[in-house]
Amino acid sequence: MPINKANILKGREAVETYRTAHTQLYAGGWHKGIPEEHTPLLKQMLKELELQGFTSGATSLETKASEILGSFFRASEELNIQEAAGGAELLEGMWR
């Protein structure tokens, strides 16, 4: 999948929303209903990432999450590398 900055930024928002909700879910300590409460949070994040083009053909939630998140994080890291390289080139040009 080609790097699409807008899709990655939207994906990062989805992951951050999930992380915030996940933290709030566990803020009161573990309780019996956490697995059932956690699953919708995970599914919503995956849905948002799928809308940004990060997909999986897997049927199990665990495998699907692993594949989608792996694809997203690889693309996100690639964007970080591209942006860092662009910044380094800009600085080199300024120093000449």
C-alpha distances in whole Angstrom, upper triangle without the diagonal:
4,6,9,12,14,11,11,15,16,14,17,19,19,19,22,24,23,25,28,28,28,31,33,33,34,36,39,39,38,40,39,37,34,32,33,32,29,27,27,25,23,22,22,19,17,17,17,13,13,14,11,8,8,10,13,15,18,21,22,22,22,19,17,17,17,13,12,14,13,9,10,12,10,8,12,13,11,12,16,16,15,17,20,20,20,23,25,25,26,29,30,31,33,35,36
4,6,10,12,10,11,14,15,14,16,19,19,20,22,24,24,26,28,29,30,32,34,34,36,38,41,41,40,42,42,39,36,35,35,34,31,29,29,27,25,24,24,21,19,20,18,15,15,15,12,10,11,13,16,19,21,24,26,25,25,23,20,20,20,17,15,16,15,11,11,13,11,8,11,13,10,10,14,14,12,15,18,17,17,20,22,22,23,26,27,27,29,32,32
4,6,9,8,8,11,13,12,14,16,17,17,20,22,22,23,26,27,27,29,32,32,34,35,39,39,38,40,40,38,35,33,34,33,30,28,28,26,24,23,22,19,18,19,17,14,15,15,11,10,11,14,17,20,23,26,27,25,25,23,21,20,19,17,15,15,14,11,10,11,10,6,8,10,8,7,11,11,10,11,14,15,15,17,19,19,20,23,24,25,27,29,30
4,6,5,6,9,10,11,12,14,15,16,18,20,21,22,24,26,27,28,30,31,33,34,38,38,38,39,40,37,34,33,33,32,29,28,27,25,23,22,21,18,18,18,15,13,14,13,9,9,11,15,18,21,23,26,27,25,25,24,21,20,21,18,16,16,16,13,11,13,12,8,9,12,10,8,12,13,12,12,16,16,16,18,21,21,21,24,26,26,27,30,31
4,5,5,6,9,10,10,12,14,15,16,18,20,21,22,24,25,27,29,30,31,33,36,37,37,38,39,37,34,33,33,31,28,28,27,24,23,23,21,18,18,18,15,13,15,14,10,12,13,17,20,24,25,28,29,26,26,25,23,21,21,20,17,16,17,14,12,13,13,9,8,11,10,7,10,12,10,10,14,15,14,16,19,19,19,22,24,24,25,28,29
4,5,5,6,9,10,11,13,14,15,17,19,20,21,23,24,26,27,29,31,32,35,36,36,37,38,36,33,32,32,30,27,26,25,22,21,21,19,16,17,16,13,12,14,12,9,11,13,16,20,23,25,27,28,26,26,26,23,21,22,20,17,17,18,15,13,14,15,12,11,14,14,11,13,16,14,13,17,19,17,19,22,22,22,24,27,27,28,31,32
4,5,5,6,9,10,11,12,14,15,17,18,20,21,22,24,26,27,29,30,33,34,34,35,36,33,30,29,29,27,24,23,22,20,18,18,16,14,13,13,10,8,10,9,5,8,9,13,16,20,21,23,24,22,23,22,19,18,19,17,13,14,15,12,10,12,13,10,10,13,13,11,14,16,15,15,18,20,19,21,24,24,24,27,29,29,31,33,35
4,5,5,6,9,10,10,12,14,15,16,18,20,21,22,24,25,27,28,31,32,32,34,34,32,29,28,28,26,23,23,22,19,18,18,16,13,13,14,11,9,11,11,7,9,9,13,16,20,21,24,24,22,22,21,18,16,17,16,12,12,13,11,7,9,10,7,6,10,10,8,10,13,13,13,16,18,17,19,21,22,23,25,27,28,29,31,33
4,5,5,6,9,10,11,12,14,15,16,18,20,21,23,24,26,27,30,31,31,33,34,32,29,28,28,26,23,23,22,19,18,19,16,13,15,15,12,10,13,12,9,12,13,16,20,23,24,26,26,23,24,23,21,19,19,19,15,14,16,14,10,11,13,11,8,12,13,10,11,15,14,13,16,18,18,18,21,23,22,24,27,27,28,30,33
4,5,5,6,9,10,11,12,14,15,17,18,20,21,23,25,26,29,30,30,31,32,29,27,26,26,24,21,21,19,16,16,16,13,11,12,12,8,8,11,9,7,11,11,15,18,21,23,24,24,21,22,22,19,17,19,18,14,14,16,14,11,13,15,12,11,14,15,13,15,18,18,17,20,22,21,22,25,26,26,28,31,31,32,34,36
4,5,5,6,9,10,11,12,14,15,16,18,20,21,23,24,27,28,28,29,30,27,24,23,24,22,19,18,17,14,13,14,12,8,9,10,7,5,9,9,7,9,9,12,15,19,19,21,21,18,19,19,16,13,15,14,11,10,12,11,7,9,12,10,9,12,14,12,14,17,17,17,19,22,22,23,25,27,27,29,31,32,33,35,37
4,5,5,6,9,10,10,12,14,15,16,18,20,21,22,26,26,26,28,30,27,24,23,24,22,19,19,18,15,14,15,13,10,12,13,10,9,12,13,10,13,12,15,18,22,22,24,23,20,20,20,18,15,16,16,13,11,13,13,9,9,12,11,8,11,13,12,12,16,16,16,18,20,21,21,23,25,25,27,29,31,31,33,35
4,5,5,6,9,10,10,12,14,15,17,18,20,21,24,25,26,27,29,26,23,23,23,20,18,18,17,14,14,15,12,9,12,13,9,10,13,13,11,14,14,17,20,23,23,25,24,21,21,22,19,16,18,18,15,13,16,16,12,13,16,14,12,15,17,15,15,19,20,18,20,23,23,23,26,28,28,29,32,33,33,35,38
4,5,5,6,9,10,11,12,14,15,16,18,20,23,24,24,25,26,23,20,20,20,17,15,15,13,10,10,11,8,6,8,9,6,7,11,11,10,13,12,14,17,20,20,21,21,17,18,19,16,13,15,16,13,11,15,14,11,12,16,15,13,16,18,17,17,21,22,21,23,26,26,26,29,31,31,32,35,36,36,38,41
4,5,5,6,9,10,10,12,14,15,17,18,21,22,22,23,24,22,19,18,19,17,14,14,14,10,9,11,10,6,9,11,9,8,12,13,12,14,13,15,17,20,20,21,20,16,16,17,15,12,13,15,12,9,12,13,10,10,14,14,11,14,17,16,16,19,21,20,22,25,25,25,28,30,30,31,34,35,36,37,40
4,5,5,6,9,10,10,12,14,15,16,20,20,21,23,25,23,19,19,20,17,15,16,15,11,12,14,12,9,12,14,12,12,15,16,15,18,16,19,21,24,24,24,23,20,19,21,19,15,17,18,15,13,16,16,13,13,16,16,13,16,19,17,17,20,22,20,22,25,25,25,28,30,30,31,33,35,35,37,39
4,5,5,6,8,10,11,12,14,15,18,20,20,22,23,20,17,18,18,15,13,14,13,9,10,12,10,8,12,13,10,12,15,15,15,18,17,19,21,24,23,24,23,19,19,21,19,16,18,19,16,14,18,18,15,15,19,19,16,19,22,20,20,24,25,24,25,28,29,28,31,33,33,34,37,38,38,40,43
4,5,5,6,8,10,10,12,14,17,17,17,19,20,18,14,14,15,12,10,11,10,6,7,10,8,6,10,11,10,11,14,15,15,18,16,17,19,22,21,21,19,16,16,18,16,13,15,17,14,12,16,17,14,15,18,18,16,19,22,21,21,24,26,25,26,29,30,30,32,35,35,36,38,40,40,42,44
4,6,5,6,9,10,11,12,15,16,16,18,20,18,15,15,16,14,11,13,13,9,10,13,12,10,13,15,14,14,17,18,18,20,18,20,21,24,23,23,21,18,17,19,18,14,16,18,16,13,16,18,15,14,18,19,16,18,21,21,20,23,25,24,25,29,29,29,31,34,34,34,37,39,39,40,43
4,5,5,6,9,10,10,14,15,16,18,20,18,15,16,17,14,12,14,14,10,12,15,13,11,15,17,15,16,20,20,20,23,21,23,24,27,26,26,24,20,20,23,21,18,19,22,19,17,20,21,18,18,22,22,19,21,24,23,22,26,28,26,27,30,31,30,33,35,35,35,38,40,40,41,44
4,5,5,6,9,10,12,14,14,16,17,15,12,13,14,10,9,11,11,7,10,12,11,10,14,15,15,16,19,20,20,23,21,22,23,26,25,24,22,19,19,21,20,17,19,21,19,17,20,22,19,19,23,23,21,23,26,26,25,29,30,29,30,33,34,33,36,38,38,39,42,43,43,45,48
4,5,5,6,9,11,12,12,13,15,13,10,11,12,9,7,10,11,7,9,12,12,11,14,16,16,17,19,21,21,23,21,22,23,25,23,23,21,17,16,19,19,15,17,20,18,16,19,21,19,18,22,23,21,23,26,26,25,28,30,29,30,33,34,34,36,39,39,39,42,44,44,45,48
4,5,5,6,9,10,11,14,16,15,12,14,15,12,10,14,14,11,13,16,15,14,17,20,19,20,23,24,24,26,24,25,26,29,27,27,24,20,20,23,22,18,20,23,21,18,21,23,21,20,24,25,22,24,27,26,25,29,31,30,30,34,34,34,36,39,38,39,41,43,43,44,47
4,5,5,8,10,11,13,16,14,11,14,15,11,11,14,14,11,14,17,16,15,19,20,20,21,24,25,25,28,26,27,28,30,28,28,26,22,22,25,24,20,22,25,23,21,24,26,24,23,27,27,25,27,30,29,28,32,34,32,33,36,37,36,38,41,41,41,44,46,45,47,50
4,6,7,8,8,10,12,10,7,10,11,8,8,11,12,10,12,15,15,15,18,19,20,21,23,25,25,28,25,26,26,29,27,26,23,19,19,23,22,19,21,24,22,20,24,26,24,23,27,28,26,28,31,30,30,33,35,34,35,38,39,38,41,43,43,44,46,48,48,49,52
4,5,5,6,9,11,11,8,11,13,10,9,13,14,12,14,17,18,17,20,22,22,23,26,27,28,29,27,28,28,30,28,27,24,21,20,23,23,20,21,25,24,21,24,27,25,24,27,29,27,28,31,31,30,33,35,35,35,38,39,39,41,43,44,44,46,48,48,49,52
4,6,8,11,14,14,11,14,16,13,13,17,17,15,17,20,20,19,22,24,24,25,28,29,29,32,30,30,31,33,31,30,28,24,23,27,27,23,25,28,26,24,27,29,27,26,29,31,28,29,33,32,31,34,36,35,35,39,40,39,41,44,44,43,46,48,48,49,52
4,7,8,12,12,11,14,16,13,14,17,18,17,19,22,22,22,25,26,26,28,30,32,32,34,32,33,33,35,33,32,29,25,25,28,28,25,27,30,29,27,29,32,30,29,33,34,31,33,36,36,35,38,40,39,39,43,44,43,45,48,47,47,50,52,52,53,56
4,6,10,11,9,13,15,13,13,17,18,17,19,22,22,22,25,27,27,28,30,32,33,34,32,32,32,34,32,30,27,24,23,27,27,24,25,29,28,26,28,31,29,28,32,34,31,32,36,36,35,37,40,39,39,43,44,43,45,48,48,48,50,53,52,53,56
4,7,8,7,10,12,11,11,15,17,16,17,20,21,21,23,25,26,27,29,31,32,33,31,31,30,32,29,28,24,22,21,24,25,22,23,27,27,25,27,30,29,28,31,33,31,32,36,36,35,38,40,40,40,43,44,44,45,48,49,49,51,54,53,54,57
4,6,6,9,11,10,11,14,16,16,18,20,21,22,24,26,27,28,30,32,33,34,32,32,31,32,29,28,24,22,21,25,26,23,25,28,28,26,29,32,30,30,33,35,33,35,38,38,38,40,43,42,43,46,47,47,48,51,52,52,54,56,56,57,60
4,6,8,9,10,11,13,16,16,18,19,21,22,24,25,27,28,30,32,33,34,32,31,30,31,28,26,22,20,20,24,25,23,24,28,28,26,29,32,31,31,34,36,34,36,39,39,39,42,44,44,44,47,49,48,50,53,53,54,56,58,58,60,62
4,6,6,6,9,11,12,13,15,16,18,19,21,22,24,25,27,28,30,31,29,28,28,29,26,24,21,18,19,22,23,21,23,26,25,24,27,30,29,29,32,34,32,34,37,37,37,40,42,42,43,46,47,47,49,51,52,52,55,57,57,58,61
4,5,5,6,9,11,11,12,14,16,17,18,20,22,23,24,26,28,29,26,26,25,27,24,22,19,16,16,20,20,18,20,23,23,21,24,27,25,26,29,30,29,31,34,34,34,37,39,38,39,42,43,43,45,48,48,49,51,53,53,54,57
4,5,5,6,9,10,10,12,15,16,16,18,20,21,22,25,26,27,24,23,22,23,21,19,16,13,13,17,17,15,17,21,20,19,22,24,24,24,27,29,28,30,32,33,33,36,38,38,39,41,43,43,45,47,48,48,51,53,53,54,57
4,6,6,8,10,11,11,13,15,16,17,20,21,22,24,26,27,24,23,22,23,21,18,16,13,14,18,18,16,19,22,21,20,24,26,25,25,29,30,29,31,34,34,34,37,39,39,40,43,44,44,46,49,49,50,52,54,54,56,59
4,6,6,7,9,11,12,14,15,16,18,20,21,22,24,26,24,23,23,24,22,20,18,15,16,19,18,16,19,22,21,20,23,25,24,24,28,29,27,30,33,32,33,36,37,37,38,41,42,42,44,47,47,48,50,52,52,54,56
4,6,5,6,9,10,11,13,14,16,17,19,20,22,23,21,21,20,22,20,18,16,12,13,16,16,13,16,19,17,16,20,22,20,21,24,25,24,26,29,29,29,32,34,34,35,38,39,39,41,43,44,45,47,49,49,51,53
4,5,5,6,9,10,11,12,14,15,16,18,20,21,19,18,17,19,16,15,12,9,10,14,13,11,14,17,15,15,18,20,19,20,23,24,24,26,29,29,29,32,34,34,35,38,39,39,41,44,44,45,47,49,50,51,54
4,5,5,6,9,10,10,12,14,15,16,19,20,18,18,18,19,18,16,14,11,13,16,14,12,16,18,16,16,20,21,19,21,24,24,24,26,29,28,29,32,33,33,35,38,38,39,41,43,43,45,47,49,49,51,53
4,6,5,6,9,10,11,13,14,16,17,19,17,17,18,20,18,17,16,12,13,16,14,12,15,17,15,14,18,19,17,18,22,22,21,23,26,26,26,29,31,30,32,35,35,35,38,40,40,41,44,45,46,48,50
4,5,5,6,9,10,11,12,14,16,17,14,14,14,17,15,14,13,9,10,12,11,8,11,13,11,11,14,16,14,16,19,19,19,21,24,24,24,27,29,29,30,33,34,34,36,38,39,40,43,44,45,46,49
4,5,5,6,9,10,10,12,14,15,13,13,13,15,13,12,12,8,10,12,10,8,12,13,11,12,15,16,15,17,20,20,20,23,25,25,26,29,30,30,32,34,35,36,38,40,40,42,44,45,46,48,50
4,5,5,6,9,10,11,13,15,13,13,15,17,16,16,15,12,14,16,13,11,15,15,13,13,17,17,15,17,20,20,19,22,24,24,25,28,29,28,31,33,33,34,37,38,38,40,42,44,44,46,49
4,5,5,6,9,10,11,13,11,12,14,16,16,16,15,12,13,14,12,9,12,13,10,10,13,14,11,13,17,16,15,18,21,20,21,24,25,25,27,29,30,31,33,35,35,37,39,40,41,43,45
4,5,5,6,9,10,11,9,9,10,13,12,13,13,9,11,12,8,7,10,10,7,8,12,12,10,13,15,15,15,18,20,20,21,24,25,25,27,30,30,31,33,35,36,37,39,41,42,44,46
4,5,5,6,9,10,9,9,11,13,14,14,14,12,14,14,11,10,13,13,10,11,15,14,12,15,18,17,17,21,22,21,23,26,26,27,29,31,31,32,35,36,37,39,41,42,43,45,47
4,5,5,7,9,9,10,13,16,16,17,17,15,16,17,13,12,15,14,11,11,15,14,11,14,17,15,15,18,20,19,21,24,24,24,26,28,28,29,32,33,34,36,38,39,39,42,44
4,5,5,7,6,8,10,14,15,16,16,14,15,15,11,10,12,11,7,8,11,10,8,11,13,12,12,15,16,16,18,21,21,21,24,26,26,27,30,31,31,33,35,36,37,40,42
4,5,5,5,5,8,11,13,14,15,13,15,14,10,10,13,11,8,10,12,11,10,13,15,13,14,18,18,18,21,23,23,24,26,28,28,30,32,33,34,36,38,39,40,42,44
4,5,7,8,12,14,16,17,19,17,19,18,14,14,16,15,11,13,16,13,12,15,17,15,15,19,19,18,21,24,23,23,26,28,28,29,32,33,33,35,37,38,39,42,43
4,6,9,12,15,17,19,20,18,19,18,15,14,16,14,11,12,14,11,9,13,14,11,12,16,16,15,17,20,19,20,23,24,24,26,28,29,29,32,34,34,35,38,40
4,6,10,13,15,17,19,17,19,17,14,14,15,12,9,12,13,10,9,13,13,11,13,16,15,15,18,20,19,21,24,25,25,27,29,29,30,33,34,35,37,39,40
4,7,11,12,15,16,15,15,14,10,10,11,9,6,8,9,6,6,10,11,9,11,14,14,15,17,19,19,20,23,24,25,27,29,30,31,33,34,35,37,39,40
4,7,9,11,13,12,13,11,8,9,10,8,5,9,10,8,9,13,13,12,15,17,17,18,21,22,23,24,26,28,28,30,32,33,34,36,38,39,41,42,44
4,5,8,10,10,11,8,6,8,9,6,6,10,10,9,11,14,14,15,17,19,19,21,23,24,25,27,29,30,31,33,35,35,37,39,40,41,43,45,46
4,7,9,11,12,9,7,11,11,9,10,13,14,13,15,18,18,18,21,23,23,24,27,28,28,30,32,33,34,36,38,39,40,42,44,45,47,48,50
4,6,8,9,6,5,9,10,8,10,13,13,13,15,18,18,19,21,23,24,26,28,29,30,32,33,34,36,38,39,40,42,44,45,46,48,50,51
4,6,9,7,7,10,12,11,12,15,16,16,18,20,21,22,24,26,27,28,30,32,33,34,36,38,39,41,42,43,45,47,48,49,51,53,54
4,6,5,6,8,10,11,12,14,15,17,18,20,21,23,24,26,27,29,30,32,33,34,36,38,39,40,42,44,45,47,48,50,51,53,54
4,6,5,6,8,10,10,12,14,15,16,18,20,21,22,24,25,27,28,30,31,32,34,36,37,38,40,42,43,44,46,48,49,50,52
4,5,5,6,9,10,11,12,14,15,16,18,20,21,22,24,26,27,28,30,31,32,34,36,37,38,40,42,43,45,46,48,49,51
4,5,5,6,9,10,10,12,14,15,16,18,20,21,22,24,26,27,29,30,31,33,35,36,37,39,41,42,43,45,47,48,50
4,5,5,6,8,10,11,12,14,15,17,18,20,21,23,24,26,27,29,30,32,33,35,36,38,39,41,42,44,45,47,48
4,6,5,6,8,10,10,12,14,15,16,18,20,21,22,24,25,27,28,30,31,32,34,36,37,38,40,42,43,45,47
4,6,5,6,9,10,10,12,14,15,16,18,20,21,22,24,26,27,28,30,31,33,34,36,37,39,40,42,43,45
4,6,5,6,9,10,11,12,14,15,17,18,20,21,23,24,26,27,29,30,32,33,35,36,38,39,41,42,44
4,5,5,6,9,10,11,12,14,15,17,18,20,21,23,24,26,27,29,30,32,33,35,36,38,39,41,43
4,5,5,6,8,10,10,12,14,15,16,18,20,21,22,24,25,27,28,30,31,33,34,36,37,39,41
4,5,5,6,9,10,11,12,14,15,16,18,20,21,22,24,26,27,29,30,32,33,35,36,37,39
4,6,5,6,9,10,11,12,14,15,17,18,20,21,23,24,26,27,29,30,32,33,35,36,38
4,5,5,6,9,10,11,12,14,15,16,18,20,21,23,24,26,27,29,30,32,33,35,37
4,5,5,6,8,10,10,12,14,15,16,18,20,21,22,24,26,27,28,30,31,33,35
4,5,5,6,9,10,11,12,14,15,16,18,20,21,23,24,26,27,29,30,32,33
4,5,5,6,9,10,10,12,14,15,16,18,20,21,23,24,26,27,29,30,32
4,5,5,6,9,10,11,12,14,15,17,18,20,21,23,24,26,27,29,31
4,5,5,6,9,10,10,12,14,15,16,18,20,21,22,24,26,27,29
4,5,5,6,9,10,10,12,14,15,16,18,20,21,23,24,26,27
4,5,5,6,8,10,10,12,14,15,16,18,20,21,23,24,26
4,6,5,6,9,10,11,12,14,15,16,18,20,21,23,25
4,5,5,6,9,10,10,12,14,15,16,18,20,21,23
4,5,5,6,9,10,11,12,14,15,17,19,20,22
4,5,5,6,9,10,11,12,14,15,17,19,20
4,5,5,6,9,10,11,12,14,15,17,19
4,5,5,6,9,10,11,12,14,15,17
4,5,5,6,9,10,11,13,14,16
4,5,5,6,9,10,11,12,15
4,5,5,6,9,10,11,13
4,5,5,6,9,10,11
4,5,5,6,9,10
4,5,5,6,9
4,5,5,6
4,5,5
4,6
4
